[in-house]
Amino acid sequence: MFKQRKNKTFKYKPRFSEENQTDVDLDDNFDSKDFTFKWQRQRGNNVRVKGALPVKTLILVLVLLLLCMYLLEKKYM
């Protein structure tokens, strides 16, 4: 008669799980070159999405818009 609601399912993979690590990652050797290599490799995987306009530009446009509105209102009133 009434449709029962199904439970939500998620396909979650932990970022740092045991099965995702390679032999290089499991080494206990923490020299600086190895750390920087791992850091740059991990950093390269992240994809950043830039916004359309920077925040400073948006604030400048907002201030100019408010200034124009004020001047037009003062001129025609």
Secondary structure, 3 states (H helix, E strand, C coil): CCCCCCCCCCCCCCCCCHHHCCCCCCCCCCCHHHHHHHHHHHHHHCCCCCCCCCHHHHHHHHHHHHHHHHHHHHHHC
